[in-house]
């Protein structure tokens, strides 16, 4: 292997590592119960394979950025009862999911990585709470926003 190939491989490895979550696993995080006056939205992204792990598009709720889609990471936000528009803009296109949040409810949004036209894209998908609770177990808490 040439020196240029070794350097390229090393840079790719660092790029992939840099895009992954670094916090505690879900089971290790002390997450308080959701307030009876609010609902909770969990955002998680399974570990992305290949170069897709390096993209970290912002996650917006009603136009306000609340975090980033980090490979292998999760975070949550609590909001009062109401209608919320979740959006992620990547690969030149914005993807949305709508949620009617009720007090005391928990919703899970899987931030799925897909191959896009020019790059990878992240798509928010509302999943069944039982599936979300299982999926999030392998994710690390990431609250660097």
Secondary structure, DSSP 8 states (H G I E B T S, - for coil): --HHHHHHHHHHHHHHHHTB--S-BGGGS------TTEEEEEEE-----GGGGG---EEEETTEEEEE--BTEEEEEEEESEEEEEEEEETTEEEEEEEEE-TT-EEEEEEEEEE-SSSEEEEEEEE-HHHHHHHGGG-EE----
